[in-house]
Amino acid sequence: MAEFDPTVKTSGTEAIAVLKAQSTGLLLLCCFLGLCCAGFGFYAISTANKRAEEVKVAFVKLHPNGTYNVSFYDSEQPFSLFQNTIDHLLRRAITARFKRDPATLQNDYNYFALFLNDQQLQQFLNEHRATTVVRDYLACADCQIVHPFVRGIHHIDRDNIDLNDISQGVIVRSNIFLDLQIRSRTNGALIRTEKKIIPLLWTLDMNKIRAGNTPNDLAMVILNENPIGLSILEYSIEDDLSGVAGGGL
C-alpha cells in the first residue's frame, strides 16, 4: 500500500488517492480487531455460562496433622472418609429425630428426613405421622420439652469394616446411646433424664450425591446437609438398661 509523504510534491488527485488507501487500510484493521474482540467476548461469556451451570461435588478431607486434600466426586471411583465425619452426621440426625422443642421441631423433622432412604421416609411420614405430630405438639401448651444428648456411638461392625474407607452400599450396624432430658415447657426445669439406645442400620447412598449435581433447591439442601450420602435404612428406640453412665460401650 502506498504511503503519503508530505515532502514529495504530488498532484491533488494523487494525494487524495493515497489518503483514501490509508483510510481503507485503517478501516479494515479496525474491523479485524473488532471481530477479534467480539469473538473473544463471545467465548468468554459462553465459557462463564457453562461453568455457572456446572456443579461439581468436592470432598475436603482434613488430616490430624492439619493438612488436607481435596477430591472431586467421581461416580466411577470410590472415596474415603474419616469415621468422625460419619459419627458427626449420625449424631446430628438422631438428635434432630428425638428432640422436642416448639421452636425447632418442624426444622428438626425436615433435617432428619434428609438422612432416610425412601422406605424409611414413607414410614416416618405415614406411620409416625410426622406432620400430625408437629401440628399436635405445637398446639399442646402442656407438652414437655425433650433435649437429646448423644453419649456415645458404637459401630458393631467396626472390626470387619474400615469406616475410614467405606464403600457405597456396605451396610453398617450401629448403636447410638442417648440421654433424653425431659424439661418443663413453662420454665425449662429438668424433670427427669431417660437413657435410650438407638439401634440402626445405615449405608452410603451415592444417589443422594448424584442428586446434588442437579442445581435445584432440594438437591442442594440435601448436598449441603448430607454431603456423604448417609442413608438410614432402619432404626428403633430401646431403653438402656445397662446402668452404665456412658452406655454399653
Number of C-alpha atoms within 10 A of each C-alpha: 7 9 10 16 10 8 6 7 9 12 8 8 8 12 16 13 13 16 14 12 16 16 12 12 13 12 12 12 12 12 12 12 12 12 12 12 12 12 11 11 12 12 12 12 11 11 11 12 11 11 11 9 11 11 13 13 15 12 15 11 15 13 10 7 6 6 8 10 9 10 12 12 17 12 11 6 8 11 17 15 18 15 13 11 15 17 17 11 17 22 19 15 22 21 19 22 16 19 20 25 19 18 9 11 20 18 11 20 21 13 20 20 23 21 25 22 18 13 11 18 19 14 13 17 15 12 10 12 12 17 13 12 14 16 13 11 17 16 11 11 11 10 17 19 22 21 18 22 18 20 17 17 21 16 18 13 13 12 8 8 15 14 20 14 13 19 19 15 12 11 17 20 16 19 21 23 27 28 21 21 19 20 20 15 17 11 7 12 12 14 11 10 15 13 23 21 23 17 19 17 16 21 19 20 19 19 11 21 23 17 16 24 17 15 12 10 10 13 16 18 14 20 20 12 13 20 19 22 24 23 24 26 18 14 16 10 15 12 12 17 11 13 9 10 11 14 22 16 14
